[in-house]
Amino acid sequence: MNHNTPISPRPLPRSGEDRLHEALHYARRRGTVPTQGPEAMITGLAALALYRFSSAPPLLSLDRIDVLVPRTRRLRSTGWVRVVRAHDLPEPLNVAAVPVAPVARALADALCGLEDAGAVRRLLTEAVSAGHCEPSAVVRELNRARLLNRPHVVDAVDALLAEGRSIAEERLYEMVREFALPDPLWNVDLRLPGGPHLGGVDAYWPDQAVAVELDTRAPRQDDDELWSEYTRKREHLERLGITVVHITPRKLREAMDQQATVVRTALMAATDRQPAAYVVVLPR
């Protein structure tokens, strides 16, 4: 048999499950050299449908199934199966007995073929608001796919980052409330008396000189510069005797109790430290 002869999948199956398995079967049966990693996985809108995105079309309405394969595979898109290539294939998740690309990767592959700004915004917002993934993971994949030069994607990303910060702030409020931490001053700027601006923090306990900062940065091209700026601010505050607790949205979502313990420990340790420099606290 000539392995260079295209093998088309059968006509579009009736059930959504059959479509997925037929697409994977097509991607796997082309006489490839076995590898240690996965051979193929569902991505794009079909993957988002499996993740139960309400803003993604149902499987039966899709006229195309995207399948993610290694870049080295000699495989062509054909019929209703679109082949998407990856230099490094991510580890798939098992959803309904089907290997599926992680949400952030599936989103990026779905957005490659979407020009509807409203649809793009709805998908990105749901990814964060429903807790499927962190904004930083989404932006990283969009950057990899070179989608951040599309105006409608950039606008949606700005909304995504705002949504992600809002959700993280709500979880921070919940942590303080649920674990009975002392009430802090929320969203404040710190300054030296008559001196320079030290930076803003998300929560501050002035009696203990403890600050919490949420890291909701997105991995853009200037990420190194942003990280350096954050590091300089943190080091400056700590030289003044202010303890800075750094929390990511993911830590808040997956291990809120541990983050509460970290903050409580910092508050309790205040009595063992030298008094911090006096700083002016202003609303942010």
C-alpha positions as CSV (number, residue, x, y, z in Angstrom):
1,M,0.0,0.0,0.0
2,N,1.3,3.5,-0.9
3,H,1.3,5.4,2.4
4,N,1.5,8.7,0.5
5,T,-2.0,8.2,-0.9
6,P,-4.5,10.3,1.1
7,I,-6.9,8.3,3.1
8,S,-10.1,10.3,3.7
9,P,-12.4,9.8,6.7
10,R,-15.8,8.5,6.0
11,P,-18.7,11.0,5.5
12,L,-19.4,13.1,8.6
13,P,-20.9,10.6,11.2
14,R,-24.2,11.4,12.8
15,S,-23.2,11.3,16.5
16,G,-20.7,13.7,18.1
17,E,-18.9,10.8,19.7
18,D,-18.5,9.0,16.4
19,R,-17.1,12.2,14.8
20,L,-14.4,12.4,17.4
21,H,-13.3,8.8,17.2
22,E,-13.4,8.8,13.4
23,A,-11.2,11.9,13.4
24,L,-8.7,10.4,15.8
25,H,-8.8,7.1,13.8
26,Y,-7.9,9.0,10.6
27,A,-5.0,10.8,12.3
28,R,-3.6,7.5,13.8
29,R,-3.9,5.1,10.8
30,R,-1.3,6.7,8.5
31,G,1.6,4.4,9.1
32,T,3.6,6.6,11.4
33,V,6.7,5.7,13.3
34,P,5.6,5.1,17.0
35,T,6.6,7.7,19.5
36,Q,6.6,7.8,23.3
37,G,4.2,10.7,23.4
38,P,0.5,10.9,22.2
39,E,-0.1,10.5,18.5
40,A,-3.1,12.8,18.2
41,M,-5.7,14.6,20.3
42,I,-8.9,16.6,19.8
43,T,-8.4,20.4,19.9
44,G,-10.2,23.6,18.8
45,L,-13.9,24.1,19.1
46,A,-14.6,20.3,19.4
47,A,-12.4,20.2,22.4
48,L,-14.1,23.2,24.0
49,A,-17.5,21.5,23.4
50,L,-16.1,18.4,25.3
51,Y,-15.1,20.7,28.1
52,R,-18.8,21.9,28.2
53,F,-18.2,25.5,27.1
54,S,-21.6,27.0,26.8
55,S,-20.2,29.5,24.3
56,A,-18.8,26.8,22.0
57,P,-21.1,25.2,19.4
58,P,-22.3,21.7,20.1
59,L,-20.3,18.8,18.5
60,L,-23.1,17.9,16.1
61,S,-23.2,21.4,14.7
62,L,-19.5,21.5,13.8
63,D,-18.6,20.9,10.2
64,R,-15.0,20.4,11.1
65,I,-13.1,18.5,13.8
66,D,-9.6,19.8,14.7
67,V,-7.0,17.1,15.5
68,L,-3.6,18.1,17.0
69,V,-0.6,16.0,15.9
70,P,3.2,16.2,16.1
71,R,4.8,18.6,13.6
72,T,6.7,15.7,12.0
73,R,3.6,13.7,11.0
74,R,3.0,13.3,7.3
75,L,-0.7,13.9,7.4
76,R,-3.0,16.3,5.5
77,S,-6.3,17.9,6.4
78,T,-9.0,16.2,4.4
79,G,-12.8,16.3,4.3
80,W,-14.1,17.4,7.7
81,V,-10.9,16.7,9.6
82,R,-8.4,19.6,10.0
83,V,-4.9,18.7,11.0
84,V,-3.2,21.1,13.4
85,R,0.5,20.6,14.0
86,A,2.5,21.2,17.2
87,H,6.3,21.3,17.7
88,D,5.8,20.0,21.2
89,L,2.6,18.1,21.8
90,P,1.0,18.9,25.2
91,E,-0.1,16.2,27.5
92,P,-3.7,15.4,26.7
93,L,-6.6,15.3,29.2
94,N,-9.0,12.4,29.1
95,V,-12.5,13.7,28.6
96,A,-15.3,11.2,28.0
97,A,-12.6,8.6,27.0
98,V,-11.2,11.0,24.4
99,P,-7.7,12.5,24.4
100,V,-8.2,16.3,24.4
101,A,-5.8,19.2,24.3
102,P,-5.6,21.4,27.4
103,V,-8.1,24.2,27.5
104,A,-5.6,27.0,26.7
105,R,-4.2,25.2,23.7
106,A,-7.7,24.2,22.5
107,L,-8.7,27.9,22.8
108,A,-5.8,29.1,20.7
109,D,-6.5,26.6,18.0
110,A,-10.1,27.5,18.0
111,L,-9.4,31.2,17.7
112,C,-7.1,30.7,14.7
113,G,-10.2,30.3,12.6
114,L,-12.5,32.8,14.3
115,E,-13.0,36.3,13.1
116,D,-16.2,37.0,15.1
117,A,-15.0,39.4,17.9
118,G,-18.1,38.6,20.0
119,A,-17.4,34.8,19.8
120,V,-13.8,35.3,20.6
121,R,-14.6,37.4,23.7
122,R,-17.2,34.9,24.9
123,L,-14.9,32.0,24.6
124,L,-12.0,33.7,26.4
125,T,-14.2,35.1,29.2
126,E,-15.8,31.7,29.9
127,A,-12.4,30.0,30.0
128,V,-11.5,32.2,33.0
129,S,-14.9,32.9,34.7
130,A,-15.8,29.1,34.7
131,G,-12.4,28.2,36.1
132,H,-11.1,26.2,33.2
133,C,-7.7,27.9,33.2
134,E,-5.7,30.9,34.2
135,P,-5.5,34.1,32.0
136,S,-1.7,33.7,31.9
137,A,-2.0,30.2,30.4
138,V,-4.4,31.5,27.7
139,V,-2.2,34.5,26.8
140,R,0.9,32.3,26.6
141,E,-0.8,30.1,24.0
142,L,-2.2,33.0,22.1
143,N,1.3,34.5,21.9
144,R,2.7,31.2,20.8
145,A,0.1,31.0,18.0
146,R,0.9,34.7,17.0
147,L,-2.7,35.8,17.6
148,L,-1.9,38.8,19.7
149,N,-1.4,40.9,16.5
150,R,-5.1,40.6,15.7
151,P,-7.1,43.6,17.1
152,H,-10.2,41.7,17.9
153,V,-8.1,39.1,19.9
154,V,-6.2,41.8,21.7
155,D,-9.4,43.5,22.8
156,A,-10.8,40.2,24.0
157,V,-7.6,39.6,25.9
158,D,-7.8,42.9,27.7
159,A,-11.3,41.9,28.9
160,L,-10.0,38.5,29.8
161,L,-7.3,39.9,32.0
162,A,-9.7,42.3,33.7
163,E,-12.1,39.3,34.3
164,G,-9.2,37.2,35.7
165,R,-8.1,40.0,38.2
166,S,-11.7,40.5,39.3
167,I,-12.1,36.8,40.0
168,A,-8.8,36.6,41.9
169,E,-9.7,39.6,44.0
170,E,-13.1,38.0,44.9
171,R,-11.2,34.8,46.0
172,L,-8.8,36.9,48.1
173,Y,-11.8,38.5,49.9
174,E,-13.3,35.0,50.4
175,M,-10.0,33.7,51.8
176,V,-9.9,36.5,54.4
177,R,-13.5,35.9,55.3
178,E,-13.6,32.1,55.3
179,F,-10.4,31.7,57.3
180,A,-11.2,34.5,59.8
181,L,-8.1,36.6,59.0
182,P,-8.0,40.2,60.4
183,D,-9.6,42.7,57.9
184,P,-6.9,44.4,55.9
185,L,-7.0,47.7,54.0
186,W,-8.0,46.7,50.4
187,N,-6.3,48.0,47.2
188,V,-4.1,50.7,48.6
189,D,-1.0,52.6,47.5
190,L,2.0,52.9,49.8
191,R,4.2,56.0,50.0
192,L,7.0,57.2,52.2
193,P,6.0,60.4,54.1
194,G,6.9,63.2,51.7
195,G,8.7,60.7,49.6
196,P,8.3,58.5,46.5
197,H,5.5,56.2,45.6
198,L,6.3,52.6,46.8
199,G,3.6,50.8,44.8
200,G,0.2,49.4,45.1
201,V,-0.8,46.3,46.9
202,D,-4.1,44.3,47.0
203,A,-4.3,44.0,50.8
204,Y,-2.3,45.6,53.6
205,W,-2.3,45.1,57.4
206,P,-0.6,48.3,58.7
207,D,-0.3,47.1,62.3
208,Q,1.7,44.0,61.2
209,A,3.3,45.6,58.1
210,V,2.2,42.7,55.9
211,A,1.1,43.2,52.3
212,V,-0.5,40.7,49.8
213,E,0.0,41.2,46.1
214,L,-1.8,39.2,43.5
215,D,0.3,38.2,40.5
216,T,-2.1,38.5,37.5
217,R,0.6,39.4,35.0
218,A,0.2,38.0,31.5
219,P,3.2,36.5,29.7
220,R,3.8,39.1,27.0
221,Q,6.9,40.1,25.3
222,D,7.8,42.7,28.0
223,D,7.2,40.1,30.8
224,D,10.9,40.2,31.9
225,E,10.6,44.0,32.4
226,L,7.4,43.7,34.3
227,W,8.9,41.0,36.5
228,S,12.0,43.1,37.2
229,E,9.7,46.0,38.2
230,Y,7.7,43.8,40.5
231,T,10.9,42.4,42.1
232,R,12.3,45.9,42.7
233,K,9.1,47.0,44.4
234,R,9.0,43.9,46.6
235,E,12.7,44.3,47.6
236,H,12.2,48.0,48.4
237,L,9.2,47.2,50.6
238,E,11.0,44.4,52.4
239,R,14.0,46.7,53.1
240,L,11.5,49.0,54.8
241,G,10.4,46.1,57.0
242,I,7.2,45.3,55.1
243,T,6.5,41.6,54.5
244,V,5.1,41.0,51.0
245,V,3.1,37.8,50.4
246,H,3.0,36.9,46.7
247,I,-0.1,34.9,45.6
248,T,-1.1,33.7,42.2
249,P,-4.7,33.2,41.1
250,R,-4.0,29.5,40.6
251,K,-2.8,29.1,44.2
252,L,-6.0,30.9,45.5
253,R,-8.2,28.6,43.4
254,E,-6.5,25.3,44.1
255,A,-5.0,25.8,47.6
256,M,-6.8,28.6,49.4
257,D,-6.3,27.1,52.8
258,Q,-2.5,27.0,52.3
259,Q,-2.4,30.6,51.2
260,A,-4.5,31.6,54.3
261,T,-1.9,29.8,56.4
262,V,1.0,31.7,54.7
263,V,-0.7,35.0,55.4
264,R,-1.6,34.1,59.0
265,T,2.0,33.0,59.6
266,A,3.3,36.3,58.3
267,L,0.9,38.3,60.5
268,M,1.8,36.3,63.6
269,A,5.5,36.7,62.9
270,A,5.2,40.5,62.9
271,T,5.9,40.6,66.7
272,D,9.3,39.0,66.2
273,R,10.4,41.5,63.6
274,Q,11.9,44.9,63.9
275,P,9.3,47.7,63.5
276,A,8.7,48.6,59.9
277,A,9.3,52.1,58.6
278,Y,6.2,54.3,58.7
279,V,4.4,54.5,55.4
280,V,1.5,56.6,54.2
281,V,-1.5,54.4,53.0
282,L,-3.7,55.9,50.3
283,P,-6.7,54.5,48.4
284,R,-5.7,53.1,45.0
